[in-house]
Amino acid sequence: MASALRPKLDQGRNHLMRRKLTICLLLILTTCVVYWQVLEHDFVNFDDTIYIISNRHVQEGFTADSITWAFTQKDTSYWHPLTWLSLMANYEIHGLSPSGFHATNLALHVMGSALLFLALSRMTGSLWRSGFVAALFALHPLNVESVAWAVERKNVLSTFFWMLTLLTYGRYAERSNLRRYLLTLLCFTLGLMAKPMLVTLPCVLLLLDYWPLGRFHLQQSRRDFEEPPPALIQPTAHKFPVHRLVLEKIPFFSLSAVSIFLCLWSAQQPGFVVNIETRPISLRIANGLVSYVSYIGKMIWPHDLAVFYPHPDTVPWPQVAAAALFLVIVSLLALRLVRLRPYIFVGWFWYLGTLVPVIGLVQAGLWPAMADRFVYLPLIGLFIVITWGVTDLSVQSRYRLAIMSAAAGIVLSALTIRTWTQLHHWKNSEALLEHTLKVTSRNYLAHNNLGAALDERGKIAEAMYHYTEALKINPHYWPAENNLATALAKKGKFREATEHYQKALKLKPYDAGIHNNFGTSLVRQGKIDEAVSHFLEALEVRPDFAEVYSNLGNVYKEQGQLDEAFSYYSKALEIKPDQAEAHNNLGILLANQGRFKEAISHYAEALRLHPESAETHNNLAVALVELGELEAAISHYGKAIDLQPNYAEAYNNLGNALSEQGKLNEAVATFSRALEIRPNSPQAYNNLGVAMARQGRLAEAIVHFKEALRLKPDYVEARANLELVLQMMGQGVTGSHHQRKSVESEF
């Protein structure tokens, strides 16, 4: 009898595996198609800069120092070393290409969705319900933020390990042994190392023990198996008393406690944790209660989604009372239905419990009123309630399957369209922040960051408008004061810039960035001593601030203190080897010392990092000329001019190189172009005079030498050239071939 059943069981298992594989492939394919556009998106200027673009530790890749930093850093965010390591891996492979980071986030989201399906289907035995929950998770617009935002690597990576923990725990529940238990514990540990959000997972495992695993001794039987038939499902082997299941989770709770401790330890930098006096606990509780309900509203009708929702100063008490009443009623209903509809109890308390770490009772950094990324995991609980609940409540009829399938298709299609639309807003900083300002009010952060994005594109006037708007909304928002001051300095309005820098420093006296920006502004005003004072203050706060060392190098270079300048540039590059400006400046110093080969090495590295720097191409060409490599030099002069068509100095230098090659006609045309761009250049007039003299055009050369001396009366070289030509003309030198050779030898 057993041998006769075995082929049927094997056939059933194979059929089940094929159906699972089909659902997984559909889920993966659909999610990839919807999210594919994210691969063409840029970074955004909201934390991407801190985490990736300007993070020297991430850009070091896998070194002993960077790995140590990942496990011990306290200056950027809470403890999540695995996230840092994954960002380092991305940089090692893709450099600063945004598509590489976005592709990894998408891959983790897709794998997390597939693992959710596999875990739920294994635990419940219901393929299509589990598939629908996973599809809701994969395609819901509220989850766009976690996937499309590069720095939310911590969310998608930790969730991947959350799902892996669920899958391994389901296998452990089927047949308990130490190996499966330790594997589950390992997955949980890795998840905590990606983001401490997983501290609530042990509680979720206890909920799953009740339903659908049926491991609680008080539960009568496991239910809700829709498909495949019960004979094909491997049932849970044993039931246990509650205290036994709690004891089983002690190692998990212990790891959660360690994660919380490390999170608090890493948040010790001044100003990282929001002070209770700044935002009272009563306001935090009120906002948290309202947010619980608001998230449900956005789940049902995902509209007006934004990257940042400003935290309110007050929350109306009727709104708080209504939210609290709603939460209490639903919780009591879930408890009332715990035996009849256990999925409601499990799903609802999954939602309530997993939101606790991010509901705002403890706040760090620039904490929002709510955030789409906060419900990436919690909404799964509500998806379970909705999916199982609607299926149970649907009327039994011959058309039930067709109606349910059509309804599921409509819902998923609507979510897919909304997700596709929402993804468009994440293509770059400007698009994201302009959309955020449309759907939120009094959003000082969006105004400030949009201003920064516009500032970066040279739209300084528009940027200043947004900085000003940010300060109207929140006069104590120091980043806007700092950014406005820097924009004013770019406009040459130094007095107003100084006022705003001083306001910024009153609000944030120990911010290295403000001191550095203020110092840069003071340098432009010629107030060198004050500038140096601010640069040194910045280094007191942040000793590894490479840009400050580079700025100090600039100051000492201009003052002729080349040894000090060399020291500061070298220190800047020691801290941040990919600082193109420092490489260029160090190359200038070395070239001035006649160390042209070393200078060329630094220029080449600067161009590798920033190939569109016209100045560096010009500097490299000058050094190549000194080494006699004229063809290579002419090529780089050409690149400098292509990048900056009005680069008068490059035209002048190119003319000199062409003269060296004897291409006098081209040289004359090039010097003439330099003078069209900059008519008051004595060097270009002198060089043009030399080229014309070598052509035998002595009278014209005299005119240009005299113009050079008019612009610069103490121009020794131009005076010597003028006297030489006058002497030649006095000796009767004309334009014959022999005489032109004589002129060329003189010059």
Phi, psi and omega in degrees: 000312180298318181293330179287327181282333187302314179300321179294320178295317178297318179297319179296318179295318179297320178297318179298316180296321179295320180293319177298315181298320180298315180295318178301314181296318177299317180296313181295314183297313182298315181296318180296318180298315182294319187267358189302328182299339183295339180293342179262003183278158179266174167291162174242153187272041177231089181080336177301325179296312183293318185281326190232298193299318183246017183266104185294331181292316177298320184280354171284340184075205184274090172240165179301319181294315183291323178293319176299317179300319181302327182269347186235356187296146177225010189255355184241315183195189179288175189285113172207071187299326182294326176296315178301316181296323179292323177293322176297319179298318177301317181293321178301323186271315190248357186063218180265023177287118182300328184300325179296317179292318179293322180297320179294316177302316180297317180299318180294321178295317180297313180295322177298319179295316180295319179294324177299315178300312182296320180293313181294318181294326178291319183285321187261336185079004182253107184290308190287324175296315179298319179296322180291319176300314180296323178293320176301316179296317185290327192246359183288135182300332179298340182268359178301317183303318183293331183268317188279346182262116187304318185287349176280020170310321181300327181286310183289327180289314180295324179292324175303316180286332173300311181295321178296323177296317178299317182295314180291328178291323177299319178293321178297319181295328179291316180214100186287129169205165187297322183297314180293323179296314181293326177296318177298316180297322179296314179300319179296317180299315179297322177298317177297327179286346176268327177189134182289000177306335184283004182298338181271355184300322177304324177293321178296322178297323176294321176298317180292331174301324180286309175214133010263000187287335177062039182271348178288135180297330183283345180277138187283311182201159178279136185231188175068026174279117182262316179197147000283180180302150183309330182296338183265359183258133178277109186286162174297135187287320188220158170246149186227153172294159186302315185297330178292319179290325177293315178300324179299333182266000182305314177301324178293314178297324179296317178295324176298318179297318178298318180297319178296317178299313180295325178295315179293322179297317183283350181261023185276352180296144184303131174084357183287314177272128183290128184292143177300325180293325179291318181224097187302154181297328179297320178291323180295317179295316180299312180295322179297317180297315179294322181296322177306316181284322180298322178298321179296319178299317180289333175293317182287318182228086186285088181233162177051047180279137185221157179285337180213123174254114184300141178288132182287154174281331177216157174233123182304133186295328176298324178295318179295315181297318180295318179296316180297318180296317179300314181296320180294315182298313181295321179296318178295321178297318179298320178293322181295326183263015189302327180269322184285317180229073186297335180295332177293314178300312183294312183294318182294314182283338167302310180298309182298314187289317184287344177276345184306314183298338185239016182279350172107008177293319170249127186238140179224148179066213180269082190284129180273172175295320177200170180206136180304322183295337182293335184258014180306313177272314185302325184296341178302322178301316179290325177299322178295314180302312183296313185295308181290323182294312180297320179297317180292326185274347182294142183288134178288121177203172181291340180259009186303312183296318180294318180295314180297319180296317180295317180297316179298319179296319179296314181299311182293325178295316179298316179294321180298315179297316181294321178295317179301316179295316181297326179297328179302325183291345183263013185291331175198177185297316183298312181299316181297314187281328174297318177296318180300319179293331179289325188256359176230167178237154178051045185262085183297323181293318180296320177299313182297313183288328174294320175301317180296320179295318178292321179302317181296332179268007177085005179271070191291320181298316178294322179298315181298325177301314182289324175299318180295318178298320178300319181286333174295321181285316183225091183297347182260011182274095188296327178301324179291322176299315180297314181293321178295318179299316181295320178295319178297321178296322177298326179280356181083010180268073190289326181296313178294321179300316180300319179300316182287325175298318180295321176296317180299319181288333174293322180283327184219075189295338185246032179268120183295324182297319179296314179300320180295314180296319179296318178299318179298319177297318180294326176300316180295336178271357181082009180268073191293315183299316178296320180298313180300322178301316180289323177299316180293326176296320178298320180289333175297319182283319186223088186297344182255028182277094187299321183298325180294316177300319179296319179295321176295322175300318178299317181300310184289331176296316180295330180275359179081007179270078192290327179296316179295318179300315180301318181297316182290319177298318180297320178295319178301317182284333175295320180283316184226087185297343183262029179269098187300318183298319180294320176299316180298314182293323177293324176299320178299315179300314181295321178296321179296334178270003180081010181265070192290324180296318177294321178299315181299321178301316180288322177298317181297320178293320177300320180287330175297321181280325182221078187293349183259023178270106180297322181299316182292320175302317180296315181297319178298319180297320179300316180294322179296322176301317181299331179267005177081011181267074189291319182298314178297320180297315181298323178299315181288326173299318179298319179294321178299318181289323177299319181286328183221085188301339180256031183275088186300319182298321179294320176299316180299314180293323178296320177301318178299317181295319178295322176299319178301327180275358181081010179272073191289324180297314178296322180297315180300316179298322182290316177298320179298321177295320178301321181285334173295321181284316183229088186292348183253033181263104179297326180297317181294321177298316180298314182294321177296321177298318179298314181298318180292322177298321179292336175276355182089006181269068191292321181297317179293322179300318180302318180302317183288323176297319179295322178294322177299318180288330176295319180285330183216087187301333182264024182281094188298316184297317180296321179295319179296319179296319179298314180297322180296315181294317178299321178297317179298318180293327176294334179270003176082026178290130180238208187259017179293160181302315181297319183288326177297321176300322179295317179296316181298322179293327179290328183263000000 
